[in-house]
């Protein structure tokens, strides 16, 4: 099928219709014994998903894309590029190659990559695409991760594992449901390598991760304040790993990074206060990392409530890694007041540890998204549910 998709007329069809609706294209596609309309339209669907996630690949001619589902499950170029900063050496194994985005970026740093993938079709696509991209130092192996590692006898500088988090087409959360079985394969990897990097779901429980694998470092990686991956780096066993809450920009640059020792968070104590002049909301990576006490301590901020992950101060802390708001007023929240404070009935509504979700509060108060003002619903030290009119700094 790769040869058919590479035919000039098929590539022209994909290029000419790359911005069209794939569903409408499929309705109007002609029946043909020679032209692979179905496969070409799937290429368009995958390309459209890849334009944001894989812009470097999307700009290259003659790339053959896997299914749209594979695109969704793959690492983005932003996180793939970031991961290259976490491993060192000349040789590495990517035990769960997939469509090959991670291997492609690692190939710019390592002299030799062994790409392992059990799906024969994905292997064929990866081999073709690596050639198109000029990544000639990647060796493709159509094999199961477990079988490959059992047969591998040499030392290697690093191993990367991105286990499948789907079973029977459904997403799984528990580590023991991943494939390959991490608890079974990681001890084997340790025999041949001193660096093992594992990509995990943003939903993973960090406590269980530490208990099961005793990693050296954990990286909670967000892109523009949305957590995308949790990365577990195993170099030597420790019960007290360093956690890195990292917010990346679209060029894989670090917007902010908050580092802490896992056990220090459990030992830390928060200071509490009624709301002062400024409110601080940590970014998504910090909240996922669970640095609820240390973030306040590090920046000299008081917490509003034990279960309200908002912080406050009278003096502005400009370098705080997250959103900063200035409180203008505490308000009652009746519709009459809303009409005065928000003449266009527009506000940016946020709730943190509040009985209503943001959408429920908007509906209750008759508000729509928009404008420059923020309405923030939360719980303060006394347990009182409060609403604040704020502006973002």
QUISULVEN-V434300 format. One record per residue. N is the residue number from 0. RES is the residue in three letters. PSI is psi as a letter, one per 30 degrees, with the letter a starting at -180 (* if undefined). NEAR is the number of other ideal C-beta (glycine too) atoms within 8 Angstrom. D_CENTER is the distance of its C-alpha to the mean C-alpha in whole Angstrom. Layout:
n=N res=RES psi=PSI near=NEAR d_center=D_CENTER
n=N res=RES psi=PSI near=NEAR d_center=D_CENTER
This chain:
n=0 res=UNK psi=e near=6 d_center=32
n=1 res=UNK psi=e near=9 d_center=30
n=2 res=UNK psi=e near=6 d_center=34
n=3 res=UNK psi=e near=9 d_center=34
n=4 res=UNK psi=f near=13 d_center=31
n=5 res=UNK psi=f near=9 d_center=32
n=6 res=UNK psi=k near=8 d_center=36
n=7 res=UNK psi=e near=5 d_center=36
n=8 res=UNK psi=e near=7 d_center=37
n=9 res=UNK psi=e near=13 d_center=34
n=10 res=UNK psi=e near=12 d_center=32
n=11 res=UNK psi=e near=8 d_center=34
n=12 res=UNK psi=e near=10 d_center=33
n=13 res=UNK psi=e near=12 d_center=29
n=14 res=UNK psi=e near=7 d_center=29
n=15 res=UNK psi=f near=6 d_center=32
n=16 res=UNK psi=g near=9 d_center=30
n=17 res=UNK psi=f near=9 d_center=26
n=18 res=UNK psi=g near=4 d_center=26
n=19 res=UNK psi=l near=8 d_center=28
n=20 res=UNK psi=j near=5 d_center=27
n=21 res=UNK psi=e near=11 d_center=27
n=22 res=UNK psi=e near=6 d_center=28
n=23 res=UNK psi=e near=8 d_center=31
n=24 res=UNK psi=e near=12 d_center=32
n=25 res=UNK psi=e near=10 d_center=32
n=26 res=UNK psi=e near=6 d_center=35
n=27 res=UNK psi=g near=6 d_center=37
n=28 res=UNK psi=k near=9 d_center=36
n=29 res=UNK psi=l near=6 d_center=39
n=30 res=UNK psi=k near=4 d_center=40
n=31 res=UNK psi=k near=6 d_center=41
n=32 res=UNK psi=f near=2 d_center=42
n=33 res=UNK psi=e near=3 d_center=41
n=34 res=UNK psi=k near=9 d_center=38
n=35 res=UNK psi=i near=9 d_center=34
n=36 res=UNK psi=e near=11 d_center=33
n=37 res=UNK psi=e near=8 d_center=31
n=38 res=UNK psi=e near=10 d_center=29
n=39 res=UNK psi=e near=13 d_center=29
n=40 res=UNK psi=e near=12 d_center=28
n=41 res=UNK psi=e near=12 d_center=25
n=42 res=UNK psi=e near=12 d_center=24
n=43 res=UNK psi=e near=14 d_center=24
n=44 res=UNK psi=e near=10 d_center=22
n=45 res=UNK psi=e near=14 d_center=19
n=46 res=UNK psi=e near=12 d_center=20
n=47 res=UNK psi=e near=10 d_center=19
n=48 res=UNK psi=e near=11 d_center=16
n=49 res=UNK psi=f near=12 d_center=15
n=50 res=UNK psi=e near=9 d_center=17
n=51 res=UNK psi=e near=5 d_center=14
n=52 res=UNK psi=e near=10 d_center=11
n=53 res=UNK psi=i near=12 d_center=14
n=54 res=UNK psi=e near=9 d_center=17
n=55 res=UNK psi=e near=7 d_center=18
n=56 res=UNK psi=e near=13 d_center=19
n=57 res=UNK psi=f near=10 d_center=20
n=58 res=UNK psi=f near=5 d_center=23
n=59 res=UNK psi=k near=9 d_center=24
n=60 res=UNK psi=l near=5 d_center=27
n=61 res=UNK psi=g near=7 d_center=28
n=62 res=UNK psi=k near=10 d_center=24
n=63 res=UNK psi=k near=10 d_center=24
n=64 res=UNK psi=k near=12 d_center=21
n=65 res=UNK psi=a near=9 d_center=20
n=66 res=UNK psi=l near=8 d_center=20
n=67 res=UNK psi=e near=9 d_center=18
n=68 res=UNK psi=e near=6 d_center=16
n=69 res=UNK psi=e near=12 d_center=16
n=70 res=UNK psi=e near=15 d_center=14
n=71 res=UNK psi=e near=7 d_center=12
n=72 res=UNK psi=f near=8 d_center=11
n=73 res=UNK psi=l near=11 d_center=11
n=74 res=UNK psi=k near=11 d_center=8
n=75 res=UNK psi=l near=11 d_center=8
n=76 res=UNK psi=e near=14 d_center=11
n=77 res=UNK psi=e near=12 d_center=9
n=78 res=UNK psi=e near=14 d_center=7
n=79 res=UNK psi=e near=13 d_center=11
n=80 res=UNK psi=e near=9 d_center=13
n=81 res=UNK psi=e near=12 d_center=11
n=82 res=UNK psi=f near=16 d_center=12
n=83 res=UNK psi=f near=11 d_center=16
n=84 res=UNK psi=f near=4 d_center=16
n=85 res=UNK psi=f near=10 d_center=16
n=86 res=UNK psi=k near=14 d_center=19
n=87 res=UNK psi=l near=5 d_center=22
n=88 res=UNK psi=a near=10 d_center=25
n=89 res=UNK psi=e near=6 d_center=27
n=90 res=UNK psi=k near=12 d_center=26
n=91 res=UNK psi=l near=15 d_center=23
n=92 res=UNK psi=k near=15 d_center=22
n=93 res=UNK psi=j near=14 d_center=19
n=94 res=UNK psi=f near=14 d_center=20
n=95 res=UNK psi=i near=13 d_center=18
n=96 res=UNK psi=e near=15 d_center=18
n=97 res=UNK psi=b near=12 d_center=17
n=98 res=UNK psi=f near=13 d_center=17
n=99 res=UNK psi=g near=14 d_center=17
n=100 res=UNK psi=e near=14 d_center=15
n=101 res=UNK psi=e near=15 d_center=14
n=102 res=UNK psi=e near=15 d_center=18
n=103 res=UNK psi=e near=15 d_center=18
n=104 res=UNK psi=e near=13 d_center=17
n=105 res=UNK psi=f near=15 d_center=18
n=106 res=UNK psi=f near=12 d_center=21
n=107 res=UNK psi=f near=6 d_center=22
n=108 res=UNK psi=e near=7 d_center=22
n=109 res=UNK psi=k near=14 d_center=24
n=110 res=UNK psi=e near=5 d_center=27
n=111 res=UNK psi=k near=9 d_center=27
n=112 res=UNK psi=k near=15 d_center=24
n=113 res=UNK psi=j near=13 d_center=25
n=114 res=UNK psi=j near=15 d_center=22
n=115 res=UNK psi=k near=14 d_center=23
n=116 res=UNK psi=k near=14 d_center=22
n=117 res=UNK psi=f near=7 d_center=24
n=118 res=UNK psi=j near=7 d_center=24
n=119 res=UNK psi=e near=6 d_center=27
n=120 res=UNK psi=e near=7 d_center=26
n=121 res=UNK psi=e near=14 d_center=22
n=122 res=UNK psi=e near=14 d_center=24
n=123 res=UNK psi=e near=9 d_center=27
n=124 res=UNK psi=e near=14 d_center=24
n=125 res=UNK psi=e near=16 d_center=23
n=126 res=UNK psi=e near=9 d_center=26
n=127 res=UNK psi=e near=10 d_center=27
n=128 res=UNK psi=e near=14 d_center=24
n=129 res=UNK psi=e near=16 d_center=24
n=130 res=UNK psi=e near=9 d_center=28
n=131 res=UNK psi=e near=10 d_center=27
n=132 res=UNK psi=f near=10 d_center=24
n=133 res=UNK psi=g near=5 d_center=27
n=134 res=UNK psi=i near=11 d_center=25
n=135 res=UNK psi=g near=6 d_center=28
n=136 res=UNK psi=g near=8 d_center=27
n=137 res=UNK psi=k near=14 d_center=25
n=138 res=UNK psi=k near=7 d_center=27
n=139 res=UNK psi=k near=11 d_center=26
n=140 res=UNK psi=k near=10 d_center=27
n=141 res=UNK psi=j near=8 d_center=27
n=142 res=UNK psi=l near=9 d_center=27
n=143 res=UNK psi=k near=8 d_center=26
n=144 res=UNK psi=e near=13 d_center=24
n=145 res=UNK psi=e near=10 d_center=26
n=146 res=UNK psi=e near=8 d_center=29
n=147 res=UNK psi=e near=14 d_center=28
n=148 res=UNK psi=e near=13 d_center=27
n=149 res=UNK psi=e near=7 d_center=31
n=150 res=UNK psi=f near=6 d_center=32
n=151 res=UNK psi=k near=9 d_center=31
n=152 res=UNK psi=f near=4 d_center=33
n=153 res=UNK psi=l near=5 d_center=33
n=154 res=UNK psi=k near=5 d_center=31
n=155 res=UNK psi=k near=13 d_center=27
n=156 res=UNK psi=e near=13 d_center=25
n=157 res=UNK psi=l near=15 d_center=22
n=158 res=UNK psi=k near=13 d_center=20
n=159 res=UNK psi=k near=17 d_center=17
n=160 res=UNK psi=k near=16 d_center=16
n=161 res=UNK psi=i near=10 d_center=13
n=162 res=UNK psi=l near=12 d_center=15
n=163 res=UNK psi=k near=8 d_center=15
n=164 res=UNK psi=h near=9 d_center=14
n=165 res=UNK psi=k near=9 d_center=17
n=166 res=UNK psi=k near=8 d_center=20
n=167 res=UNK psi=h near=4 d_center=23
n=168 res=UNK psi=f near=4 d_center=20
n=169 res=UNK psi=k near=6 d_center=19
n=170 res=UNK psi=k near=5 d_center=15
n=171 res=UNK psi=l near=9 d_center=16
n=172 res=UNK psi=e near=8 d_center=15
n=173 res=UNK psi=k near=6 d_center=17
n=174 res=UNK psi=e near=11 d_center=17
n=175 res=UNK psi=f near=6 d_center=21
n=176 res=UNK psi=f near=9 d_center=20
n=177 res=UNK psi=l near=12 d_center=17
n=178 res=UNK psi=k near=7 d_center=19
n=179 res=UNK psi=l near=13 d_center=20
n=180 res=UNK psi=j near=9 d_center=22
n=181 res=UNK psi=e near=13 d_center=20
n=182 res=UNK psi=f near=8 d_center=23
n=183 res=UNK psi=e near=9 d_center=25
n=184 res=UNK psi=f near=14 d_center=24
n=185 res=UNK psi=e near=13 d_center=22
n=186 res=UNK psi=e near=7 d_center=26
n=187 res=UNK psi=e near=10 d_center=27
n=188 res=UNK psi=e near=13 d_center=25
n=189 res=UNK psi=f near=10 d_center=26
n=190 res=UNK psi=e near=6 d_center=29
n=191 res=UNK psi=f near=12 d_center=29
n=192 res=UNK psi=k near=13 d_center=26
n=193 res=UNK psi=g near=6 d_center=25
n=194 res=UNK psi=j near=13 d_center=22
n=195 res=UNK psi=k near=14 d_center=19
n=196 res=UNK psi=k near=15 d_center=15
n=197 res=UNK psi=k near=15 d_center=13
n=198 res=UNK psi=k near=13 d_center=10
n=199 res=UNK psi=l near=11 d_center=9
n=200 res=UNK psi=k near=7 d_center=8
n=201 res=UNK psi=f near=9 d_center=6
n=202 res=UNK psi=f near=4 d_center=10
n=203 res=UNK psi=k near=11 d_center=12
n=204 res=UNK psi=j near=5 d_center=15
n=205 res=UNK psi=e near=12 d_center=15
n=206 res=UNK psi=e near=6 d_center=19
n=207 res=UNK psi=e near=9 d_center=19
n=208 res=UNK psi=e near=15 d_center=17
n=209 res=UNK psi=e near=13 d_center=19
n=210 res=UNK psi=e near=6 d_center=22
n=211 res=UNK psi=e near=9 d_center=22
n=212 res=UNK psi=f near=10 d_center=21
n=213 res=UNK psi=h near=10 d_center=22
n=214 res=UNK psi=l near=12 d_center=19
n=215 res=UNK psi=e near=9 d_center=20
n=216 res=UNK psi=k near=12 d_center=17
n=217 res=UNK psi=k near=17 d_center=14
n=218 res=UNK psi=j near=11 d_center=11
n=219 res=UNK psi=j near=14 d_center=8
n=220 res=UNK psi=j near=14 d_center=6
n=221 res=UNK psi=l near=16 d_center=5
n=222 res=UNK psi=j near=13 d_center=7
n=223 res=UNK psi=h near=9 d_center=10
n=224 res=UNK psi=g near=8 d_center=9
n=225 res=UNK psi=j near=7 d_center=7
n=226 res=UNK psi=k near=11 d_center=4
n=227 res=UNK psi=e near=10 d_center=1
n=228 res=UNK psi=l near=11 d_center=4
n=229 res=UNK psi=k near=16 d_center=7
n=230 res=UNK psi=k near=13 d_center=10
n=231 res=UNK psi=j near=12 d_center=13
n=232 res=UNK psi=j near=14 d_center=16
n=233 res=UNK psi=j near=15 d_center=20
n=234 res=UNK psi=e near=8 d_center=22
n=235 res=UNK psi=l near=6 d_center=25
n=236 res=UNK psi=k near=5 d_center=25
n=237 res=UNK psi=k near=8 d_center=25
n=238 res=UNK psi=g near=7 d_center=25
n=239 res=UNK psi=i near=6 d_center=24
n=240 res=UNK psi=l near=13 d_center=20
n=241 res=UNK psi=k near=10 d_center=19
n=242 res=UNK psi=k near=15 d_center=16
n=243 res=UNK psi=j near=12 d_center=14
n=244 res=UNK psi=j near=16 d_center=12
n=245 res=UNK psi=k near=13 d_center=11
n=246 res=UNK psi=k near=15 d_center=10
n=247 res=UNK psi=l near=15 d_center=10
n=248 res=UNK psi=a near=9 d_center=12
n=249 res=UNK psi=f near=7 d_center=12
n=250 res=UNK psi=g near=5 d_center=14
n=251 res=UNK psi=g near=10 d_center=12
n=252 res=UNK psi=l near=6 d_center=15
n=253 res=UNK psi=j near=8 d_center=14
n=254 res=UNK psi=e near=8 d_center=15
n=255 res=UNK psi=l near=8 d_center=15
n=256 res=UNK psi=k near=9 d_center=15
n=257 res=UNK psi=k near=13 d_center=17
n=258 res=UNK psi=k near=7 d_center=18
n=259 res=UNK psi=l near=11 d_center=20
n=260 res=UNK psi=k near=9 d_center=22
n=261 res=UNK psi=e near=13 d_center=21
n=262 res=UNK psi=f near=8 d_center=24
n=263 res=UNK psi=f near=9 d_center=25
n=264 res=UNK psi=e near=13 d_center=23
n=265 res=UNK psi=e near=6 d_center=25
n=266 res=UNK psi=f near=5 d_center=28
n=267 res=UNK psi=l near=9 d_center=28
n=268 res=UNK psi=k near=4 d_center=29
n=269 res=UNK psi=l near=11 d_center=29
n=270 res=UNK psi=k near=8 d_center=31
n=271 res=UNK psi=l near=9 d_center=32
n=272 res=UNK psi=l near=10 d_center=33
n=273 res=UNK psi=l near=7 d_center=34
n=274 res=UNK psi=k near=11 d_center=32
n=275 res=UNK psi=b near=10 d_center=33
n=276 res=UNK psi=e near=9 d_center=33
n=277 res=UNK psi=k near=15 d_center=29
n=278 res=UNK psi=k near=15 d_center=26
n=279 res=UNK psi=k near=16 d_center=23
n=280 res=UNK psi=j near=12 d_center=19
n=281 res=UNK psi=l near=12 d_center=17
n=282 res=UNK psi=l near=14 d_center=13
n=283 res=UNK psi=e near=10 d_center=11
n=284 res=UNK psi=e near=15 d_center=9
n=285 res=UNK psi=e near=13 d_center=13
n=286 res=UNK psi=e near=10 d_center=14
n=287 res=UNK psi=e near=12 d_center=11
n=288 res=UNK psi=f near=14 d_center=13
n=289 res=UNK psi=g near=8 d_center=16
n=290 res=UNK psi=h near=13 d_center=18
n=291 res=UNK psi=e near=11 d_center=20
n=292 res=UNK psi=e near=11 d_center=24
n=293 res=UNK psi=e near=11 d_center=23
n=294 res=UNK psi=e near=14 d_center=21
n=295 res=UNK psi=e near=14 d_center=24
n=296 res=UNK psi=e near=10 d_center=27
n=297 res=UNK psi=e near=7 d_center=25
n=298 res=UNK psi=g near=10 d_center=26
n=299 res=UNK psi=h near=7 d_center=29
n=300 res=UNK psi=l near=12 d_center=28
n=301 res=UNK psi=k near=12 d_center=29
n=302 res=UNK psi=k near=17 d_center=27
n=303 res=UNK psi=e near=16 d_center=28
n=304 res=UNK psi=l near=12 d_center=28
n=305 res=UNK psi=e near=6 d_center=27
n=306 res=UNK psi=g near=6 d_center=25
n=307 res=UNK psi=j near=12 d_center=24
n=308 res=UNK psi=h near=11 d_center=21
n=309 res=UNK psi=k near=12 d_center=23
n=310 res=UNK psi=l near=14 d_center=25
n=311 res=UNK psi=l near=15 d_center=28
n=312 res=UNK psi=l near=13 d_center=31
n=313 res=UNK psi=f near=5 d_center=34
n=314 res=UNK psi=k near=6 d_center=33
n=315 res=UNK psi=k near=8 d_center=30
n=316 res=UNK psi=j near=12 d_center=27
n=317 res=UNK psi=f near=6 d_center=26
n=318 res=UNK psi=g near=4 d_center=23
n=319 res=UNK psi=k near=10 d_center=21
n=320 res=UNK psi=i near=13 d_center=18
n=321 res=UNK psi=a near=9 d_center=17
n=322 res=UNK psi=k near=7 d_center=19
n=323 res=UNK psi=k near=14 d_center=23
n=324 res=UNK psi=k near=15 d_center=26
n=325 res=UNK psi=k near=11 d_center=29
n=326 res=UNK psi=k near=13 d_center=31
n=327 res=UNK psi=e near=7 d_center=34
n=328 res=UNK psi=l near=7 d_center=36
n=329 res=UNK psi=k near=8 d_center=35
n=330 res=UNK psi=l near=10 d_center=36
n=331 res=UNK psi=e near=5 d_center=38
n=332 res=UNK psi=g near=7 d_center=36
n=333 res=UNK psi=l near=6 d_center=39
n=334 res=UNK psi=e near=7 d_center=39
n=335 res=UNK psi=e near=6 d_center=42
n=336 res=UNK psi=e near=10 d_center=40
n=337 res=UNK psi=e near=13 d_center=37
n=338 res=UNK psi=e near=9 d_center=39
n=339 res=UNK psi=e near=6 d_center=40
n=340 res=UNK psi=e near=9 d_center=37
n=341 res=UNK psi=i near=12 d_center=35
n=342 res=UNK psi=e near=5 d_center=38
n=343 res=UNK psi=g near=6 d_center=36
n=344 res=UNK psi=h near=10 d_center=34
n=345 res=UNK psi=k near=9 d_center=31
n=346 res=UNK psi=l near=14 d_center=28
n=347 res=UNK psi=j near=10 d_center=25
n=348 res=UNK psi=k near=13 d_center=24
n=349 res=UNK psi=k near=10 d_center=22
n=350 res=UNK psi=k near=12 d_center=23
n=351 res=UNK psi=j near=11 d_center=22
n=352 res=UNK psi=h near=10 d_center=24
n=353 res=UNK psi=k near=10 d_center=26
n=354 res=UNK psi=f near=3 d_center=28
n=355 res=UNK psi=k near=9 d_center=27
n=356 res=UNK psi=l near=6 d_center=24
n=357 res=UNK psi=e near=10 d_center=23
n=358 res=UNK psi=e near=6 d_center=24
n=359 res=UNK psi=e near=8 d_center=27
n=360 res=UNK psi=e near=15 d_center=28
n=361 res=UNK psi=e near=12 d_center=28
n=362 res=UNK psi=e near=7 d_center=30
n=363 res=UNK psi=e near=7 d_center=33
n=364 res=UNK psi=f near=10 d_center=34
n=365 res=UNK psi=h near=7 d_center=34
n=366 res=UNK psi=l near=13 d_center=31
n=367 res=UNK psi=l near=7 d_center=29
n=368 res=UNK psi=k near=8 d_center=26
n=369 res=UNK psi=l near=7 d_center=27
n=370 res=UNK psi=a near=8 d_center=29
n=371 res=UNK psi=f near=4 d_center=28
n=372 res=UNK psi=l near=11 d_center=29
n=373 res=UNK psi=k near=12 d_center=27
n=374 res=UNK psi=j near=17 d_center=28
n=375 res=UNK psi=j near=13 d_center=26
n=376 res=UNK psi=k near=15 d_center=27
n=377 res=UNK psi=a near=15 d_center=27
n=378 res=UNK psi=k near=12 d_center=29
n=379 res=UNK psi=a near=12 d_center=31
n=380 res=UNK psi=e near=8 d_center=33
n=381 res=UNK psi=f near=4 d_center=36
n=382 res=UNK psi=f near=6 d_center=34
n=383 res=UNK psi=k near=6 d_center=35
n=384 res=UNK psi=k near=7 d_center=32
n=385 res=UNK psi=l near=10 d_center=32
n=386 res=UNK psi=k near=10 d_center=31
n=387 res=UNK psi=k near=16 d_center=31
n=388 res=UNK psi=k near=12 d_center=31
n=389 res=UNK psi=l near=13 d_center=29
n=390 res=UNK psi=k near=9 d_center=28
n=391 res=UNK psi=k near=10 d_center=25
n=392 res=UNK psi=* near=8 d_center=26
